[in-house]
């Protein structure tokens, strides 16, 4: 009877050791996933910052640059666009 009990105890010890090893592997995998997620979040934040800076730069350039000559999409001082209509009948 003692041999069966010792065998069962050895089997339990082996299973316990396997569980400990599996737990270590899972913790390692979780750490890798956490670090990868953190790295991806940092890349996303960097892209957002770069995009915001680019958008601000583009807006500043548009605000400071004069409209192209004869561009009908741009409004002139009287609110109309492009060249003024000329009355040729007078």
Phi and psi in degrees as a GROMACS rama.xvg file:
@    title "Ramachandran Plot"
@    xaxis  label "Phi"
@    yaxis  label "Psi"
@TYPE xy
-64.418  -36.077  UNK-2
-63.7705  -39.5024  UNK-3
-65.7926  -42.5417  UNK-4
-64.6924  -41.9977  UNK-5
-65.9574  -39.8502  UNK-6
-63.0953  -40.7597  UNK-7
-66.9519  -38.4259  UNK-8
-66.8882  -40.7466  UNK-9
-63.2545  -40.5302  UNK-10
-64.724  -41.2528  UNK-11
-64.5285  -42.1643  UNK-12
-61.8801  -42.1716  UNK-13
-64.7249  -42.4663  UNK-14
-64.3981  -39.5617  UNK-15
-63.2322  -43.0288  UNK-16
-62.3796  -40.5919  UNK-17
-61.8216  -41.5106  UNK-18
-64.07  -40.0356  UNK-19
-63.0502  -44.7859  UNK-20
-62.9592  -43.1875  UNK-21
-62.607  -41.1817  UNK-22
-61.5433  -43.1504  UNK-23
-61.948  -42.9074  UNK-24
-63.9692  -41.5662  UNK-25
-65.1903  -41.4858  UNK-26
-62.5077  -39.0945  UNK-27
-62.8172  -42.4126  UNK-28
-65.0433  -41.3343  UNK-29
-63.6072  -40.9582  UNK-30
-61.9192  -41.9235  UNK-31
-64.0262  -44.2577  UNK-32
-63.3703  -43.4374  UNK-33
-61.1757  -47.0383  UNK-34
-64.1605  -41.4398  UNK-35
-63.286  -41.6057  UNK-36
-63.5999  -42.3396  UNK-37
-62.7293  -43.9454  UNK-38
-62.7462  -42.6987  UNK-39
-63.7268  -41.0398  UNK-40
-62.6828  -38.6467  UNK-41
-64.7958  -41.022  UNK-42
-64.0751  -41.1447  UNK-43
-62.8775  -44.7967  UNK-44
-61.0256  -41.7148  UNK-45
-63.2818  -41.5714  UNK-46
-64.7445  -40.2032  UNK-47
-63.3536  -44.3431  UNK-48
-61.7442  -43.9339  UNK-49
-65.4337  -41.0406  UNK-50
-65.0857  -41.718  UNK-51
-63.6888  -41.8269  UNK-52
-65.1834  -41.9276  UNK-53
-63.1023  -42.6694  UNK-54
-64.1119  -40.9782  UNK-55
-66.0575  -39.3586  UNK-56
-64.9061  -43.2854  UNK-57
-64.2803  -43.5052  UNK-58
-62.6837  -39.6825  UNK-59
-65.5065  -43.2052  UNK-60
-64.0507  -38.9361  UNK-61
-67.755  -37.3946  UNK-62
-69.1028  -31.5757  UNK-63
-93.4274  -18.0897  UNK-64
-92.0721  139.268  UNK-65
-70.5792  152.355  UNK-66
-67.3584  149.273  UNK-67
-63.4092  150.062  UNK-68
-63.1983  133.408  UNK-69
68.9902  17.1442  UNK-70
-80.5548  112.235  UNK-71
-73.2946  -12.9931  UNK-72
-79.3396  -18.4818  UNK-73
-92.0145  140.553  UNK-74
-86.1531  139.325  UNK-75
-96.7052  -169.346  UNK-76
-59.2395  -35.2431  UNK-77
-89.0603  6.91666  UNK-78
91.5842  -7.41883  UNK-79
-88.3781  174.581  UNK-80
-115.646  147.177  UNK-81
66.435  -151.431  UNK-82
-73.036  149.555  UNK-83
-76.1197  148.011  UNK-84
-72.0339  137.528  UNK-85
-110.722  129.842  UNK-86
-85.5988  109.793  UNK-87
-92.1166  -1.88554  UNK-88
-87.3553  -5.7365  UNK-89
